């Protein structure tokens, strides 16, 4: 693990602390987009976890959405579930909230816990793949274990 970038090591440690046994893989090709990640991981785009950060319009509270790579976020529908409108923060804010750059945001390992919602479609699979702190690092995990480790609520995207 010591050969991994520091941010990927942070993800591995956060997983361990959450009771998850994961193996972070550093891919030779980029995994920034869901399509790129699916090619690199040799899986369906649906099995890629897009980790998206939003901020509440009223509260300023951060929200983490774990979305299937095949889905787009219905911001109006998610706003109804969360009880407030949402906005996409800029890259600097995403890094401040998560500790990761866009394209490598992991579902856990953030400086502070973030309220999380997981796409119900991800739970249809035995294994899903998520970013591990960099645009080149990923890990696989059972989606139920990911849901439990992040304390995520389930929603349809």
Phi and psi in radians as a Rosetta constraint file:
Dihedral C 1 N 2 CA 2 C 2 CIRCULARHARMONIC -1.157 0.35
Dihedral N 2 CA 2 C 2 N 3 CIRCULARHARMONIC -0.297 0.35
Dihedral C 2 N 3 CA 3 C 3 CIRCULARHARMONIC -1.392 0.35
Dihedral N 3 CA 3 C 3 N 4 CIRCULARHARMONIC -0.192 0.35
Dihedral C 3 N 4 CA 4 C 4 CIRCULARHARMONIC -1.355 0.35
Dihedral N 4 CA 4 C 4 N 5 CIRCULARHARMONIC 2.682 0.35
Dihedral C 4 N 5 CA 5 C 5 CIRCULARHARMONIC -1.011 0.35
Dihedral N 5 CA 5 C 5 N 6 CIRCULARHARMONIC 2.687 0.35
Dihedral C 5 N 6 CA 6 C 6 CIRCULARHARMONIC -0.958 0.35
Dihedral N 6 CA 6 C 6 N 7 CIRCULARHARMONIC -0.740 0.35
Dihedral C 6 N 7 CA 7 C 7 CIRCULARHARMONIC -1.141 0.35
Dihedral N 7 CA 7 C 7 N 8 CIRCULARHARMONIC -0.619 0.35
Dihedral C 7 N 8 CA 8 C 8 CIRCULARHARMONIC -1.216 0.35
Dihedral N 8 CA 8 C 8 N 9 CIRCULARHARMONIC -0.630 0.35
Dihedral C 8 N 9 CA 9 C 9 CIRCULARHARMONIC -1.105 0.35
Dihedral N 9 CA 9 C 9 N 10 CIRCULARHARMONIC -0.667 0.35
Dihedral C 9 N 10 CA 10 C 10 CIRCULARHARMONIC -1.073 0.35
Dihedral N 10 CA 10 C 10 N 11 CIRCULARHARMONIC -0.713 0.35
Dihedral C 10 N 11 CA 11 C 11 CIRCULARHARMONIC -1.128 0.35
Dihedral N 11 CA 11 C 11 N 12 CIRCULARHARMONIC -0.793 0.35
Dihedral C 11 N 12 CA 12 C 12 CIRCULARHARMONIC -1.050 0.35
Dihedral N 12 CA 12 C 12 N 13 CIRCULARHARMONIC -0.727 0.35
Dihedral C 12 N 13 CA 13 C 13 CIRCULARHARMONIC -1.183 0.35
Dihedral N 13 CA 13 C 13 N 14 CIRCULARHARMONIC -0.721 0.35
Dihedral C 13 N 14 CA 14 C 14 CIRCULARHARMONIC -1.095 0.35
Dihedral N 14 CA 14 C 14 N 15 CIRCULARHARMONIC -0.680 0.35
Dihedral C 14 N 15 CA 15 C 15 CIRCULARHARMONIC -1.090 0.35
Dihedral N 15 CA 15 C 15 N 16 CIRCULARHARMONIC -0.794 0.35
Dihedral C 15 N 16 CA 16 C 16 CIRCULARHARMONIC -1.039 0.35
Dihedral N 16 CA 16 C 16 N 17 CIRCULARHARMONIC -0.775 0.35
Dihedral C 16 N 17 CA 17 C 17 CIRCULARHARMONIC -1.140 0.35
Dihedral N 17 CA 17 C 17 N 18 CIRCULARHARMONIC -0.470 0.35
Dihedral C 17 N 18 CA 18 C 18 CIRCULARHARMONIC -1.519 0.35
Dihedral N 18 CA 18 C 18 N 19 CIRCULARHARMONIC 0.031 0.35
Dihedral C 18 N 19 CA 19 C 19 CIRCULARHARMONIC 1.468 0.35
Dihedral N 19 CA 19 C 19 N 20 CIRCULARHARMONIC 0.257 0.35
Dihedral C 19 N 20 CA 20 C 20 CIRCULARHARMONIC -1.692 0.35
Dihedral N 20 CA 20 C 20 N 21 CIRCULARHARMONIC 2.411 0.35
Dihedral C 20 N 21 CA 21 C 21 CIRCULARHARMONIC -1.797 0.35
Dihedral N 21 CA 21 C 21 N 22 CIRCULARHARMONIC 1.804 0.35
Dihedral C 21 N 22 CA 22 C 22 CIRCULARHARMONIC -2.144 0.35
Dihedral N 22 CA 22 C 22 N 23 CIRCULARHARMONIC 2.810 0.35
Dihedral C 22 N 23 CA 23 C 23 CIRCULARHARMONIC -2.180 0.35
Dihedral N 23 CA 23 C 23 N 24 CIRCULARHARMONIC 2.010 0.35
Dihedral C 23 N 24 CA 24 C 24 CIRCULARHARMONIC -1.387 0.35
Dihedral N 24 CA 24 C 24 N 25 CIRCULARHARMONIC 2.277 0.35
Dihedral C 24 N 25 CA 25 C 25 CIRCULARHARMONIC -1.955 0.35
Dihedral N 25 CA 25 C 25 N 26 CIRCULARHARMONIC 2.337 0.35
Dihedral C 25 N 26 CA 26 C 26 CIRCULARHARMONIC -1.724 0.35
Dihedral N 26 CA 26 C 26 N 27 CIRCULARHARMONIC 2.031 0.35
Dihedral C 26 N 27 CA 27 C 27 CIRCULARHARMONIC -1.560 0.35
Dihedral N 27 CA 27 C 27 N 28 CIRCULARHARMONIC 2.544 0.35
Dihedral C 27 N 28 CA 28 C 28 CIRCULARHARMONIC -1.262 0.35
Dihedral N 28 CA 28 C 28 N 29 CIRCULARHARMONIC -0.578 0.35
Dihedral C 28 N 29 CA 29 C 29 CIRCULARHARMONIC -1.711 0.35
Dihedral N 29 CA 29 C 29 N 30 CIRCULARHARMONIC 2.727 0.35
Dihedral C 29 N 30 CA 30 C 30 CIRCULARHARMONIC -1.159 0.35
Dihedral N 30 CA 30 C 30 N 31 CIRCULARHARMONIC 2.682 0.35
Dihedral C 30 N 31 CA 31 C 31 CIRCULARHARMONIC -2.208 0.35
Dihedral N 31 CA 31 C 31 N 32 CIRCULARHARMONIC 0.476 0.35
Dihedral C 31 N 32 CA 32 C 32 CIRCULARHARMONIC -1.093 0.35
Dihedral N 32 CA 32 C 32 N 33 CIRCULARHARMONIC -0.749 0.35
Dihedral C 32 N 33 CA 33 C 33 CIRCULARHARMONIC -1.708 0.35
Dihedral N 33 CA 33 C 33 N 34 CIRCULARHARMONIC 2.819 0.35
Dihedral C 33 N 34 CA 34 C 34 CIRCULARHARMONIC -1.084 0.35
Dihedral N 34 CA 34 C 34 N 35 CIRCULARHARMONIC -0.671 0.35
Dihedral C 34 N 35 CA 35 C 35 CIRCULARHARMONIC -1.157 0.35
Dihedral N 35 CA 35 C 35 N 36 CIRCULARHARMONIC -0.774 0.35
Dihedral C 35 N 36 CA 36 C 36 CIRCULARHARMONIC -1.068 0.35
Dihedral N 36 CA 36 C 36 N 37 CIRCULARHARMONIC -0.763 0.35
Dihedral C 36 N 37 CA 37 C 37 CIRCULARHARMONIC -1.117 0.35
Dihedral N 37 CA 37 C 37 N 38 CIRCULARHARMONIC -0.724 0.35
Dihedral C 37 N 38 CA 38 C 38 CIRCULARHARMONIC -1.088 0.35
Dihedral N 38 CA 38 C 38 N 39 CIRCULARHARMONIC -0.722 0.35
Dihedral C 38 N 39 CA 39 C 39 CIRCULARHARMONIC -1.109 0.35
Dihedral N 39 CA 39 C 39 N 40 CIRCULARHARMONIC -0.793 0.35
Dihedral C 39 N 40 CA 40 C 40 CIRCULARHARMONIC -1.148 0.35
Dihedral N 40 CA 40 C 40 N 41 CIRCULARHARMONIC -0.637 0.35
Dihedral C 40 N 41 CA 41 C 41 CIRCULARHARMONIC -1.603 0.35
Dihedral N 41 CA 41 C 41 N 42 CIRCULARHARMONIC -0.074 0.35
Dihedral C 41 N 42 CA 42 C 42 CIRCULARHARMONIC 0.951 0.35
Dihedral N 42 CA 42 C 42 N 43 CIRCULARHARMONIC 0.947 0.35
Dihedral C 42 N 43 CA 43 C 43 CIRCULARHARMONIC -2.481 0.35
Dihedral N 43 CA 43 C 43 N 44 CIRCULARHARMONIC 3.084 0.35
Dihedral C 43 N 44 CA 44 C 44 CIRCULARHARMONIC -1.310 0.35
Dihedral N 44 CA 44 C 44 N 45 CIRCULARHARMONIC 2.600 0.35
Dihedral C 44 N 45 CA 45 C 45 CIRCULARHARMONIC -1.007 0.35
Dihedral N 45 CA 45 C 45 N 46 CIRCULARHARMONIC -0.580 0.35
Dihedral C 45 N 46 CA 46 C 46 CIRCULARHARMONIC -1.029 0.35
Dihedral N 46 CA 46 C 46 N 47 CIRCULARHARMONIC -0.453 0.35
Dihedral C 46 N 47 CA 47 C 47 CIRCULARHARMONIC -1.519 0.35
Dihedral N 47 CA 47 C 47 N 48 CIRCULARHARMONIC -0.024 0.35
Dihedral C 47 N 48 CA 48 C 48 CIRCULARHARMONIC -1.523 0.35
Dihedral N 48 CA 48 C 48 N 49 CIRCULARHARMONIC 2.319 0.35
Dihedral C 48 N 49 CA 49 C 49 CIRCULARHARMONIC -1.650 0.35
Dihedral N 49 CA 49 C 49 N 50 CIRCULARHARMONIC 1.931 0.35
Dihedral C 49 N 50 CA 50 C 50 CIRCULARHARMONIC -1.472 0.35
Dihedral N 50 CA 50 C 50 N 51 CIRCULARHARMONIC 2.113 0.35
Dihedral C 50 N 51 CA 51 C 51 CIRCULARHARMONIC -1.749 0.35
Dihedral N 51 CA 51 C 51 N 52 CIRCULARHARMONIC 1.821 0.35
Dihedral C 51 N 52 CA 52 C 52 CIRCULARHARMONIC -1.941 0.35
Dihedral N 52 CA 52 C 52 N 53 CIRCULARHARMONIC 2.421 0.35
Dihedral C 52 N 53 CA 53 C 53 CIRCULARHARMONIC -1.859 0.35
Dihedral N 53 CA 53 C 53 N 54 CIRCULARHARMONIC 2.316 0.35
Dihedral C 53 N 54 CA 54 C 54 CIRCULARHARMONIC -2.266 0.35
Dihedral N 54 CA 54 C 54 N 55 CIRCULARHARMONIC 2.861 0.35
Dihedral C 54 N 55 CA 55 C 55 CIRCULARHARMONIC -2.254 0.35
Dihedral N 55 CA 55 C 55 N 56 CIRCULARHARMONIC 2.399 0.35
Dihedral C 55 N 56 CA 56 C 56 CIRCULARHARMONIC -1.160 0.35
Dihedral N 56 CA 56 C 56 N 57 CIRCULARHARMONIC 2.340 0.35
Dihedral C 56 N 57 CA 57 C 57 CIRCULARHARMONIC -1.110 0.35
Dihedral N 57 CA 57 C 57 N 58 CIRCULARHARMONIC -0.682 0.35
Dihedral C 57 N 58 CA 58 C 58 CIRCULARHARMONIC -1.525 0.35
Dihedral N 58 CA 58 C 58 N 59 CIRCULARHARMONIC -0.807 0.35
Dihedral C 58 N 59 CA 59 C 59 CIRCULARHARMONIC -1.564 0.35
Dihedral N 59 CA 59 C 59 N 60 CIRCULARHARMONIC -0.425 0.35
Dihedral C 59 N 60 CA 60 C 60 CIRCULARHARMONIC 1.306 0.35
Dihedral N 60 CA 60 C 60 N 61 CIRCULARHARMONIC 0.083 0.35
Dihedral C 60 N 61 CA 61 C 61 CIRCULARHARMONIC -1.238 0.35
Dihedral N 61 CA 61 C 61 N 62 CIRCULARHARMONIC 2.372 0.35
Dihedral C 61 N 62 CA 62 C 62 CIRCULARHARMONIC -1.371 0.35
Dihedral N 62 CA 62 C 62 N 63 CIRCULARHARMONIC 2.582 0.35
Dihedral C 62 N 63 CA 63 C 63 CIRCULARHARMONIC -2.305 0.35
Dihedral N 63 CA 63 C 63 N 64 CIRCULARHARMONIC 2.462 0.35
Dihedral C 63 N 64 CA 64 C 64 CIRCULARHARMONIC -1.958 0.35
Dihedral N 64 CA 64 C 64 N 65 CIRCULARHARMONIC 2.179 0.35
Dihedral C 64 N 65 CA 65 C 65 CIRCULARHARMONIC -1.939 0.35
Dihedral N 65 CA 65 C 65 N 66 CIRCULARHARMONIC 2.129 0.35
Dihedral C 65 N 66 CA 66 C 66 CIRCULARHARMONIC -1.732 0.35
Dihedral N 66 CA 66 C 66 N 67 CIRCULARHARMONIC 1.779 0.35
Dihedral C 66 N 67 CA 67 C 67 CIRCULARHARMONIC -2.015 0.35
Dihedral N 67 CA 67 C 67 N 68 CIRCULARHARMONIC 2.421 0.35
Dihedral C 67 N 68 CA 68 C 68 CIRCULARHARMONIC -1.010 0.35
Dihedral N 68 CA 68 C 68 N 69 CIRCULARHARMONIC 2.441 0.35
Dihedral C 68 N 69 CA 69 C 69 CIRCULARHARMONIC -0.999 0.35
Dihedral N 69 CA 69 C 69 N 70 CIRCULARHARMONIC -0.361 0.35
Dihedral C 69 N 70 CA 70 C 70 CIRCULARHARMONIC -1.537 0.35
Dihedral N 70 CA 70 C 70 N 71 CIRCULARHARMONIC -0.124 0.35
Dihedral C 70 N 71 CA 71 C 71 CIRCULARHARMONIC -1.922 0.35
Dihedral N 71 CA 71 C 71 N 72 CIRCULARHARMONIC 2.703 0.35
Dihedral C 71 N 72 CA 72 C 72 CIRCULARHARMONIC -1.912 0.35
Dihedral N 72 CA 72 C 72 N 73 CIRCULARHARMONIC 2.694 0.35
Dihedral C 72 N 73 CA 73 C 73 CIRCULARHARMONIC -1.438 0.35
Dihedral N 73 CA 73 C 73 N 74 CIRCULARHARMONIC 2.206 0.35
Dihedral C 73 N 74 CA 74 C 74 CIRCULARHARMONIC -1.517 0.35
Dihedral N 74 CA 74 C 74 N 75 CIRCULARHARMONIC 1.646 0.35
Dihedral C 74 N 75 CA 75 C 75 CIRCULARHARMONIC -1.048 0.35
Dihedral N 75 CA 75 C 75 N 76 CIRCULARHARMONIC -0.614 0.35
Dihedral C 75 N 76 CA 76 C 76 CIRCULARHARMONIC -1.165 0.35
Dihedral N 76 CA 76 C 76 N 77 CIRCULARHARMONIC -0.791 0.35
Dihedral C 76 N 77 CA 77 C 77 CIRCULARHARMONIC -1.122 0.35
Dihedral N 77 CA 77 C 77 N 78 CIRCULARHARMONIC -0.748 0.35
Dihedral C 77 N 78 CA 78 C 78 CIRCULARHARMONIC -1.174 0.35
Dihedral N 78 CA 78 C 78 N 79 CIRCULARHARMONIC -0.648 0.35
Dihedral C 78 N 79 CA 79 C 79 CIRCULARHARMONIC -1.051 0.35
Dihedral N 79 CA 79 C 79 N 80 CIRCULARHARMONIC -0.669 0.35
Dihedral C 79 N 80 CA 80 C 80 CIRCULARHARMONIC -1.121 0.35
Dihedral N 80 CA 80 C 80 N 81 CIRCULARHARMONIC -0.714 0.35
Dihedral C 80 N 81 CA 81 C 81 CIRCULARHARMONIC -1.143 0.35
Dihedral N 81 CA 81 C 81 N 82 CIRCULARHARMONIC -0.741 0.35
Dihedral C 81 N 82 CA 82 C 82 CIRCULARHARMONIC -1.459 0.35
Dihedral N 82 CA 82 C 82 N 83 CIRCULARHARMONIC -0.291 0.35
Dihedral C 82 N 83 CA 83 C 83 CIRCULARHARMONIC 1.507 0.35
Dihedral N 83 CA 83 C 83 N 84 CIRCULARHARMONIC 0.242 0.35
Dihedral C 83 N 84 CA 84 C 84 CIRCULARHARMONIC -2.843 0.35
Dihedral N 84 CA 84 C 84 N 85 CIRCULARHARMONIC 2.743 0.35
Dihedral C 84 N 85 CA 85 C 85 CIRCULARHARMONIC -1.173 0.35
Dihedral N 85 CA 85 C 85 N 86 CIRCULARHARMONIC 2.829 0.35
Dihedral C 85 N 86 CA 86 C 86 CIRCULARHARMONIC -2.215 0.35
Dihedral N 86 CA 86 C 86 N 87 CIRCULARHARMONIC 2.713 0.35
Dihedral C 86 N 87 CA 87 C 87 CIRCULARHARMONIC -2.383 0.35
Dihedral N 87 CA 87 C 87 N 88 CIRCULARHARMONIC 2.692 0.35
Dihedral C 87 N 88 CA 88 C 88 CIRCULARHARMONIC -1.510 0.35
Dihedral N 88 CA 88 C 88 N 89 CIRCULARHARMONIC 2.167 0.35
Dihedral C 88 N 89 CA 89 C 89 CIRCULARHARMONIC -1.353 0.35
Dihedral N 89 CA 89 C 89 N 90 CIRCULARHARMONIC 2.860 0.35
Dihedral C 89 N 90 CA 90 C 90 CIRCULARHARMONIC -1.356 0.35
Dihedral N 90 CA 90 C 90 N 91 CIRCULARHARMONIC 2.989 0.35
Dihedral C 90 N 91 CA 91 C 91 CIRCULARHARMONIC -1.050 0.35
Dihedral N 91 CA 91 C 91 N 92 CIRCULARHARMONIC -0.652 0.35
Dihedral C 91 N 92 CA 92 C 92 CIRCULARHARMONIC -1.117 0.35
Dihedral N 92 CA 92 C 92 N 93 CIRCULARHARMONIC -0.719 0.35
Dihedral C 92 N 93 CA 93 C 93 CIRCULARHARMONIC -1.191 0.35
Dihedral N 93 CA 93 C 93 N 94 CIRCULARHARMONIC -0.708 0.35
Dihedral C 93 N 94 CA 94 C 94 CIRCULARHARMONIC -1.020 0.35
Dihedral N 94 CA 94 C 94 N 95 CIRCULARHARMONIC -0.805 0.35
Dihedral C 94 N 95 CA 95 C 95 CIRCULARHARMONIC -1.103 0.35
Dihedral N 95 CA 95 C 95 N 96 CIRCULARHARMONIC -0.729 0.35
Dihedral C 95 N 96 CA 96 C 96 CIRCULARHARMONIC -1.109 0.35
Dihedral N 96 CA 96 C 96 N 97 CIRCULARHARMONIC -0.694 0.35
Dihedral C 96 N 97 CA 97 C 97 CIRCULARHARMONIC -1.323 0.35
Dihedral N 97 CA 97 C 97 N 98 CIRCULARHARMONIC -0.633 0.35
Dihedral C 97 N 98 CA 98 C 98 CIRCULARHARMONIC -1.900 0.35
Dihedral N 98 CA 98 C 98 N 99 CIRCULARHARMONIC -0.433 0.35
Dihedral C 98 N 99 CA 99 C 99 CIRCULARHARMONIC 1.497 0.35
Dihedral N 99 CA 99 C 99 N 100 CIRCULARHARMONIC 0.076 0.35
Dihedral C 99 N 100 CA 100 C 100 CIRCULARHARMONIC -2.251 0.35
Dihedral N 100 CA 100 C 100 N 101 CIRCULARHARMONIC 2.653 0.35
Dihedral C 100 N 101 CA 101 C 101 CIRCULARHARMONIC -1.414 0.35
Dihedral N 101 CA 101 C 101 N 102 CIRCULARHARMONIC 2.662 0.35
Dihedral C 101 N 102 CA 102 C 102 CIRCULARHARMONIC -0.968 0.35
Dihedral N 102 CA 102 C 102 N 103 CIRCULARHARMONIC 2.398 0.35
Dihedral C 102 N 103 CA 103 C 103 CIRCULARHARMONIC 1.728 0.35
Dihedral N 103 CA 103 C 103 N 104 CIRCULARHARMONIC -0.257 0.35
Dihedral C 103 N 104 CA 104 C 104 CIRCULARHARMONIC -2.353 0.35
Dihedral N 104 CA 104 C 104 N 105 CIRCULARHARMONIC 0.207 0.35
Dihedral C 104 N 105 CA 105 C 105 CIRCULARHARMONIC -1.141 0.35
Dihedral N 105 CA 105 C 105 N 106 CIRCULARHARMONIC 2.123 0.35
Dihedral C 105 N 106 CA 106 C 106 CIRCULARHARMONIC -1.545 0.35
Dihedral N 106 CA 106 C 106 N 107 CIRCULARHARMONIC 2.787 0.35
Dihedral C 106 N 107 CA 107 C 107 CIRCULARHARMONIC -1.255 0.35
Dihedral N 107 CA 107 C 107 N 108 CIRCULARHARMONIC -0.241 0.35
Dihedral C 107 N 108 CA 108 C 108 CIRCULARHARMONIC -2.630 0.35
Dihedral N 108 CA 108 C 108 N 109 CIRCULARHARMONIC 3.047 0.35
Dihedral C 108 N 109 CA 109 C 109 CIRCULARHARMONIC 1.652 0.35
Dihedral N 109 CA 109 C 109 N 110 CIRCULARHARMONIC 0.322 0.35
Dihedral C 109 N 110 CA 110 C 110 CIRCULARHARMONIC -1.469 0.35
Dihedral N 110 CA 110 C 110 N 111 CIRCULARHARMONIC 2.774 0.35
Dihedral C 110 N 111 CA 111 C 111 CIRCULARHARMONIC -1.014 0.35
Dihedral N 111 CA 111 C 111 N 112 CIRCULARHARMONIC -0.640 0.35
Dihedral C 111 N 112 CA 112 C 112 CIRCULARHARMONIC -2.325 0.35
Dihedral N 112 CA 112 C 112 N 113 CIRCULARHARMONIC 2.648 0.35
Dihedral C 112 N 113 CA 113 C 113 CIRCULARHARMONIC -1.048 0.35
Dihedral N 113 CA 113 C 113 N 114 CIRCULARHARMONIC 2.538 0.35
Dihedral C 113 N 114 CA 114 C 114 CIRCULARHARMONIC -2.174 0.35
Dihedral N 114 CA 114 C 114 N 115 CIRCULARHARMONIC 2.296 0.35
Dihedral C 114 N 115 CA 115 C 115 CIRCULARHARMONIC -0.985 0.35
Dihedral N 115 CA 115 C 115 N 116 CIRCULARHARMONIC 2.277 0.35
Dihedral C 115 N 116 CA 116 C 116 CIRCULARHARMONIC -2.214 0.35
Dihedral N 116 CA 116 C 116 N 117 CIRCULARHARMONIC 2.470 0.35
Dihedral C 116 N 117 CA 117 C 117 CIRCULARHARMONIC -2.180 0.35
Dihedral N 117 CA 117 C 117 N 118 CIRCULARHARMONIC 2.322 0.35
Dihedral C 117 N 118 CA 118 C 118 CIRCULARHARMONIC -1.951 0.35
Dihedral N 118 CA 118 C 118 N 119 CIRCULARHARMONIC 2.435 0.35
Dihedral C 118 N 119 CA 119 C 119 CIRCULARHARMONIC -1.151 0.35
Dihedral N 119 CA 119 C 119 N 120 CIRCULARHARMONIC 2.144 0.35
Dihedral C 119 N 120 CA 120 C 120 CIRCULARHARMONIC -0.981 0.35
Dihedral N 120 CA 120 C 120 N 121 CIRCULARHARMONIC -0.535 0.35
Dihedral C 120 N 121 CA 121 C 121 CIRCULARHARMONIC -1.076 0.35
Dihedral N 121 CA 121 C 121 N 122 CIRCULARHARMONIC -0.564 0.35
Dihedral C 121 N 122 CA 122 C 122 CIRCULARHARMONIC -1.088 0.35
Dihedral N 122 CA 122 C 122 N 123 CIRCULARHARMONIC -0.508 0.35
Dihedral C 122 N 123 CA 123 C 123 CIRCULARHARMONIC -1.285 0.35
Dihedral N 123 CA 123 C 123 N 124 CIRCULARHARMONIC -0.110 0.35
Dihedral C 123 N 124 CA 124 C 124 CIRCULARHARMONIC -1.339 0.35
Dihedral N 124 CA 124 C 124 N 125 CIRCULARHARMONIC -0.181 0.35
Dihedral C 124 N 125 CA 125 C 125 CIRCULARHARMONIC -1.893 0.35
Dihedral N 125 CA 125 C 125 N 126 CIRCULARHARMONIC 2.715 0.35
Dihedral C 125 N 126 CA 126 C 126 CIRCULARHARMONIC -1.339 0.35
Dihedral N 126 CA 126 C 126 N 127 CIRCULARHARMONIC -0.590 0.35
Dihedral C 126 N 127 CA 127 C 127 CIRCULARHARMONIC -2.416 0.35
Dihedral N 127 CA 127 C 127 N 128 CIRCULARHARMONIC 2.418 0.35
Dihedral C 127 N 128 CA 128 C 128 CIRCULARHARMONIC -2.236 0.35
Dihedral N 128 CA 128 C 128 N 129 CIRCULARHARMONIC 2.848 0.35
Dihedral C 128 N 129 CA 129 C 129 CIRCULARHARMONIC -2.105 0.35
Dihedral N 129 CA 129 C 129 N 130 CIRCULARHARMONIC 2.365 0.35
Dihedral C 129 N 130 CA 130 C 130 CIRCULARHARMONIC -2.306 0.35
Dihedral N 130 CA 130 C 130 N 131 CIRCULARHARMONIC 2.766 0.35
Dihedral C 130 N 131 CA 131 C 131 CIRCULARHARMONIC -1.148 0.35
Dihedral N 131 CA 131 C 131 N 132 CIRCULARHARMONIC 2.569 0.35
Dihedral C 131 N 132 CA 132 C 132 CIRCULARHARMONIC -2.146 0.35
Dihedral N 132 CA 132 C 132 N 133 CIRCULARHARMONIC 0.807 0.35
Dihedral C 132 N 133 CA 133 C 133 CIRCULARHARMONIC 1.736 0.35
Dihedral N 133 CA 133 C 133 N 134 CIRCULARHARMONIC -0.252 0.35
Dihedral C 133 N 134 CA 134 C 134 CIRCULARHARMONIC -2.506 0.35
Dihedral N 134 CA 134 C 134 N 135 CIRCULARHARMONIC 2.840 0.35
Dihedral C 134 N 135 CA 135 C 135 CIRCULARHARMONIC -1.213 0.35
Dihedral N 135 CA 135 C 135 N 136 CIRCULARHARMONIC -0.023 0.35
Dihedral C 135 N 136 CA 136 C 136 CIRCULARHARMONIC -2.052 0.35
Dihedral N 136 CA 136 C 136 N 137 CIRCULARHARMONIC -0.049 0.35
Dihedral C 136 N 137 CA 137 C 137 CIRCULARHARMONIC -2.006 0.35
Dihedral N 137 CA 137 C 137 N 138 CIRCULARHARMONIC 2.377 0.35
Dihedral C 137 N 138 CA 138 C 138 CIRCULARHARMONIC -2.433 0.35
Dihedral N 138 CA 138 C 138 N 139 CIRCULARHARMONIC 2.909 0.35
Dihedral C 138 N 139 CA 139 C 139 CIRCULARHARMONIC -2.558 0.35
Dihedral N 139 CA 139 C 139 N 140 CIRCULARHARMONIC 2.696 0.35
Dihedral C 139 N 140 CA 140 C 140 CIRCULARHARMONIC -1.833 0.35
Dihedral N 140 CA 140 C 140 N 141 CIRCULARHARMONIC 2.667 0.35
Dihedral C 140 N 141 CA 141 C 141 CIRCULARHARMONIC -2.816 0.35
Dihedral N 141 CA 141 C 141 N 142 CIRCULARHARMONIC 2.664 0.35
Dihedral C 141 N 142 CA 142 C 142 CIRCULARHARMONIC -1.222 0.35
Dihedral N 142 CA 142 C 142 N 143 CIRCULARHARMONIC 2.296 0.35
Dihedral C 142 N 143 CA 143 C 143 CIRCULARHARMONIC -1.064 0.35
Dihedral N 143 CA 143 C 143 N 144 CIRCULARHARMONIC -0.581 0.35
Dihedral C 143 N 144 CA 144 C 144 CIRCULARHARMONIC -1.105 0.35
Dihedral N 144 CA 144 C 144 N 145 CIRCULARHARMONIC -0.675 0.35
Dihedral C 144 N 145 CA 145 C 145 CIRCULARHARMONIC -1.187 0.35
Dihedral N 145 CA 145 C 145 N 146 CIRCULARHARMONIC -0.664 0.35
Dihedral C 145 N 146 CA 146 C 146 CIRCULARHARMONIC -1.108 0.35
Dihedral N 146 CA 146 C 146 N 147 CIRCULARHARMONIC -0.770 0.35
Dihedral C 146 N 147 CA 147 C 147 CIRCULARHARMONIC -1.021 0.35
Dihedral N 147 CA 147 C 147 N 148 CIRCULARHARMONIC -0.811 0.35
Dihedral C 147 N 148 CA 148 C 148 CIRCULARHARMONIC -1.136 0.35
Dihedral N 148 CA 148 C 148 N 149 CIRCULARHARMONIC -0.759 0.35
Dihedral C 148 N 149 CA 149 C 149 CIRCULARHARMONIC -1.154 0.35
Dihedral N 149 CA 149 C 149 N 150 CIRCULARHARMONIC -0.520 0.35
Dihedral C 149 N 150 CA 150 C 150 CIRCULARHARMONIC -1.697 0.35
Dihedral N 150 CA 150 C 150 N 151 CIRCULARHARMONIC -0.152 0.35
Dihedral C 150 N 151 CA 151 C 151 CIRCULARHARMONIC 1.153 0.35
Dihedral N 151 CA 151 C 151 N 152 CIRCULARHARMONIC 0.495 0.35
Dihedral C 151 N 152 CA 152 C 152 CIRCULARHARMONIC -1.265 0.35
Dihedral N 152 CA 152 C 152 N 153 CIRCULARHARMONIC 2.547 0.35
Dihedral C 152 N 153 CA 153 C 153 CIRCULARHARMONIC -1.504 0.35
Dihedral N 153 CA 153 C 153 N 154 CIRCULARHARMONIC 2.627 0.35
Dihedral C 153 N 154 CA 154 C 154 CIRCULARHARMONIC -1.648 0.35
Dihedral N 154 CA 154 C 154 N 155 CIRCULARHARMONIC 2.402 0.35
Dihedral C 154 N 155 CA 155 C 155 CIRCULARHARMONIC -2.567 0.35
Dihedral N 155 CA 155 C 155 N 156 CIRCULARHARMONIC 2.699 0.35
Dihedral C 155 N 156 CA 156 C 156 CIRCULARHARMONIC -1.541 0.35
Dihedral N 156 CA 156 C 156 N 157 CIRCULARHARMONIC 2.295 0.35
